[in-house]
């Protein structure tokens, strides 16, 4: 890609449709604020991928005591330790 086209914020507001079309055609456009690059105008690309159940089968291990939390850890999260020492 070449050097991006830089447009000021006011121009971007008045020509948004045109700028959007140009971006979809592959042009790089940067919107400037007070003469400094502020935003990159980019086309929306869906990044969502369909989930495939079982992709982690056999690659993930969870300890048997995963759901068990000792009283000291619970007390620490609930602030009991701070109250006792403070």
Secondary structure, 3 states (H helix, E strand, C coil): CCCCEEEEHHHHHHCHHHHHHHHHCCCCEEEEECCEEEEEECCCCCCCCCCCCCCCCCCCCCCCCCCCCCHHHHHHHCCHHHHHHC
